[in-house]
Amino acid sequence: MRRICLFAGYDAQNKVQDYVVYLVKKLSLISDVYYMGNSHLPTDELSKLVPYTKLADTCAHQQRCFGSWQRLIALLGWENLLRYDELILCNDSVYGPFQNLENIFKTMKGRGYDFWSMTADYAYDFHLHNYFMVFSAAVIRNRVFQNFWSSIPRYSVIYNCSFELTPLLLDEGFVGNSYIRGYRNENIMQQPQKMVHNFKLPFVKTKSFLPHNKYTAGSGLALRYRIRTQSNYDTGLINAHIKANNLPQSWGQKLAILSGL
């Protein structure tokens, strides 16, 4: 099984954070990784990714992750992408993985989907979450899928691409779903402790460790404990990212860091 991963990165400090290096390293075990940063990353920062990528480049733009993926697709060309059995789209909005990704791919192969993601929800109709999406060779060959990427405006902020892509592929007759399935009008990524403990989700949003947002995991103590006891993931990568970017923290979250979780 030949896989290619197009990875979209962004960092306000123009750094390649250690948690991103770890994620890219794990992805390189199951795929060829091509990285595009949406910032002004210096060469010494990009060099952190060289051992784990086929290409590490950067280009500041206003299109978020879909713009970085679009640029990588244009750079590689469909002829090269068609040499792969699966296409992974991933970004750095999550910490992880906490589980063996190859095992998840085996599970999803058994379900027979043409495209899939780790999670999904029904906000604004059913759609797959774009922090980790996978597409089969049949989807990669599809002209409508290819045209979708060429039709994204090059110089505007992209908000709705993730909501448009899922119904577009379903209308083409492809079957898609998520690894962890939700059937209610809710975003299950907003329940990070439940996702890690009950469903063994390999990722949580970086936002889960910030105060006062819908992804917040309370004090962070319980979620860190779940990650530390149910995986080999080093929560120090999370803490280093928080410190490097001076991200806001509640008193409970600060206590979690001081306690070593």
For each residue, the residues with C-beta under 8 A, 3 or more apart:
1: 85 86 105
2: 32 83 84 85 86
3: 30 31 32 84 85 86 87 88
4: 31 32 33 34 81 84 86 87 88
5: 27 30 31 32 33 34 87 88 89 90
6: 34 36 68 69 72 73 87 88 89 90
7: 24 27 33 34 35 36 53 90 91 92
8: 36 38 64 65 66 67 68 69 89 90 91 92
9: 16 20 35 36 37 38 39 68 91 92
10: 37 38 39 64 65 68 91 92
11: 14 15 16 17 20 37 39 41 92 245
12: 39 245
13: 244 245
14: 11 39 40 41 42 45
15: 11 41 45 244
16: 9 11 20 21 37 41 45 46 48 49
17: 11 20 21 92 237 240 241 244 245
18: 21 22 237 240 241
19: 22 23 92 95 237 238 240 241
20: 9 11 16 17 23 24 49 92
21: 16 17 18 24 25 48 49 52
22: 18 19 25 26 234 237
23: 19 20 26 27 90 92 94 95 96 97
24: 7 20 21 27 28 33 35 49 52 53
25: 21 22 28 29 51 52
26: 22 23 29 30 97 101
27: 5 7 23 24 30 31 33 52 88 90 101
28: 24 25 31 32 33 52 53
29: 25 26 101 102
30: 3 5 26 27 101 102 105
31: 3 4 5 27 28 86 88
32: 2 3 4 5 28 54 84
33: 4 5 7 24 27 28 52 53 54
34: 4 5 6 7 53 54 55 72 75 76
35: 7 9 24 46 49 53 55 56 57
36: 6 7 8 9 57 58 59 68 69 71 72
37: 9 10 11 16 41 46 56 57 58 59 68
38: 8 9 10 58 59 60 61 63 64 65 67 68
39: 9 10 11 12 14 58 60
40: 14 58 60
41: 11 14 15 16 37 45 46 58
42: 14 45 46
43: 46 47
44: 47 48
45: 14 15 16 41 42 48
46: 16 35 37 41 42 43 49 50 56 57 58
47: 43 44 50 56
48: 16 21 44 45
49: 16 20 21 24 35 46 52 53 56
50: 46 47 53 56
51: 25
52: 21 24 25 27 28 33 49
53: 7 24 28 33 34 35 49 50 56
54: 32 33 34
55: 34 35 72 75
56: 35 37 46 47 49 50 53
57: 35 36 37 46 75
58: 36 37 38 39 40 41 46
59: 36 37 38 68 71
60: 38 39 40
61: 38 67 68 71
62: 67 155 156 157
63: 38 66 67 68 70 152 153 154 156 157 158
64: 8 10 38 67 68 157 158
65: 8 10 38 68 69 89 91 93 130
66: 8 63 69 70 130 152 158 161 162
67: 8 38 61 62 63 64 70 71 152 154 158
68: 6 8 9 10 36 37 38 59 61 63 64 65 71 72 91
69: 6 8 36 65 66 72 73 89 149
70: 63 66 67 73 74 149 152 154
71: 36 59 61 67 68 74 75
72: 6 34 36 55 68 69 75 76
73: 6 69 70 76 77 78 81 149
74: 70 71 77 149
75: 34 55 57 71 72
76: 34 72 73 80 81
77: 73 74 80 81
78: 73 81 82 140 146
79: 82 83
80: 76 77 83
81: 4 73 76 77 78 84 87 140
82: 78 79 137 140 141
83: 2 79 80
84: 2 3 4 32 81 87 137 140
85: 1 2 3 136 137
86: 1 2 3 4 31 134 135 136 137
87: 3 4 5 6 81 84 134 135 139 140
88: 3 4 5 6 27 31 132 133 134
89: 5 6 8 65 69 130 132 133 134 135
90: 5 6 7 8 23 27 131 132 133
91: 7 8 9 10 65 68 94 130 131
92: 7 8 9 10 11 17 19 20 23 206
93: 65 131 205 206 207
94: 23 91 131 132 203 204 205 206
95: 19 23 203 204 205 206 233 237 238 241
96: 23 99 202 203 204 233
97: 23 26 100 101 202 203 233
98: 196 200 201 202 203 227 230 231 233
99: 96 103 104 200 201 202 231
100: 97 103 104
101: 26 27 29 30 97 104 105 202
102: 29 30 105 106
103: 99 100 106 107
104: 99 100 101 107 108 118 179 202
105: 1 30 101 102 108 109 134
106: 102 103 109 110
107: 103 104 110 111 179
108: 104 105 111 113 116 134 179
109: 105 106 112
110: 106 107
111: 107 108 116 177
112: 109 175
113: 108 116 136 175 176 177
114: 135 136 138 139 169 174 175 176
115: 128 133 134 135 136 139 169 174 175 176
116: 108 111 113 128 133 134 176 177 178 179
117: 120 128 129 130 131 132 133 134 176 178 179
118: 104 129 131 132 178 179 180 201 202 203
119: 128 129 178 179 180 182 188 189 195 201
120: 117 126 127 128 129 166 177 178 181 182
121: 126 127 129 182 185 186 187 188 189
122: 125 126 182 183 184 185 186
123: 127 185 186 187
124: 127 163
125: 122 163 167
126: 120 121 122 166 167
127: 120 121 123 124 162 163 165 166 167
128: 115 116 117 119 120 133 162 165 166 176 177 178
129: 117 118 119 120 121 132 133 162 178 189
130: 65 66 89 91 117 133 161 162 165
131: 90 91 93 94 117 118 203 205
132: 88 89 90 94 117 118 129 203
133: 88 89 90 115 116 117 128 129 130
134: 86 87 88 89 105 108 115 116 117
135: 86 87 89 114 115 139 140 145
136: 85 86 113 114 115 139 140
137: 82 84 85 86 140 141
138: 114 141 142 174
139: 87 114 115 135 136 142 145 169 174
140: 78 81 82 84 87 135 136 137 145
141: 82 137 138
142: 138 139 145 146 169 172 174
143: 146 147
144: 147 148 168 169 172
145: 135 139 140 142 148 149 168 169 172
146: 78 142 143 149 150
147: 143 144 150 151
148: 144 145 151 152 164 165 168
149: 69 70 73 74 145 146 152
150: 146 147
151: 147 148
152: 63 66 67 70 148 149 158 161
153: 63 156 158
154: 63 67 70
155: 62
156: 62 63 153
157: 62 63 64
158: 63 64 66 67 152 153 161
159:
160: 163 164
161: 66 130 152 158 164 165
162: 66 127 128 129 130 165 166
163: 124 125 127 160 166 167
164: 148 160 161 167 168
165: 127 128 130 148 161 162 168 169
166: 120 126 127 128 162 163 169 170 176
167: 125 126 127 163 164 170 171
168: 144 145 148 164 165 171 172
169: 114 115 139 142 144 145 165 166 172 174 176
170: 166 167 173 174 175 176
171: 167 168
172: 142 144 145 168 169
173: 170
174: 114 115 138 139 142 169 170
175: 112 113 114 115 170
176: 113 114 115 116 117 128 166 169 170
177: 111 113 116 120 128 181
178: 116 117 118 119 120 128 129 181 182
179: 104 107 108 116 117 118 119 201
180: 118 119 188 195 199 201
181: 120 177 178
182: 119 120 121 122 178 186 187 188
183: 122
184: 122
185: 121 122 123
186: 121 122 123 182 190
187: 121 123 182 190 214
188: 119 121 180 182 191 194 195
189: 119 121 129 192 195 204 205 215
190: 186 187 214 215
191: 188 194 195
192: 189 195 196 204 205 208 215 217 223
193: 196 197 217 218 222 223 226
194: 188 191 197 198 199
195: 119 180 188 189 191 192 198 199 201 204
196: 98 192 193 199 200 201 204 223 226 227 230
197: 193 194 226 230
198: 194 195
199: 180 194 195 196
200: 98 99 196 230
201: 98 99 118 119 179 180 195 196 204
202: 96 97 98 99 101 104 118
203: 94 95 96 97 98 118 131 132
204: 94 95 96 189 192 195 196 201 208 217 223 227
205: 93 94 95 131 189 192 208 215
206: 92 93 94 95 209 210 241
207: 93 210 213 215 216
208: 192 204 205 215 216 217 220 223
209: 206 216 217 220 223 238 242 247 249 253
210: 206 207 213 215 216 247 248 249
211: 216 248 249 250 253
212: 216 250
213: 207 210 216
214: 187 190
215: 189 190 192 205 207 208 210
216: 207 208 209 210 211 212 213
217: 192 193 204 208 209 220 222 223
218: 193 221 222 223 252
219: 222 250 252 253 255 256
220: 208 209 217 223 224 250 252 253 256 261
221: 218 224 225 252 255 256 259 261
222: 193 217 218 219 225 226
223: 192 193 196 204 208 209 217 218 220 226 227
224: 220 221 227 228 235 238 256 261
225: 221 222 228 229 261
226: 193 196 197 222 223 229 230
227: 98 196 204 223 224 230 231 233 235
228: 224 225 231 233 235 261
229: 225 226
230: 98 196 197 200 226 227
231: 98 99 227 228
232:
233: 95 96 97 98 227 228 237
234: 22 237
235: 224 227 228 238 239 261
236: 239 240
237: 17 18 19 22 95 233 234 240 241
238: 19 95 209 224 235 241 242
239: 235 236 242 243 257
240: 17 18 19 236 237 243 244
241: 17 18 19 95 206 237 238 244 245 247
242: 209 238 239 245 247 249 257
243: 239 240 246
244: 13 15 17 240 241
245: 11 12 13 17 241 242
246: 243
247: 209 210 241 242
248: 210 211
249: 209 210 211 242 253 254 257
250: 211 212 219 220 253 254
251: 254 255
252: 218 219 220 221 255 256
253: 209 211 219 220 249 250 256 257
254: 249 250 251 257 258
255: 219 221 251 252 258 259
256: 219 220 221 224 252 253 259 261
257: 239 242 249 253 254 261
258: 254 255
259: 221 255 256
260:
261: 220 221 224 225 228 235 256 257
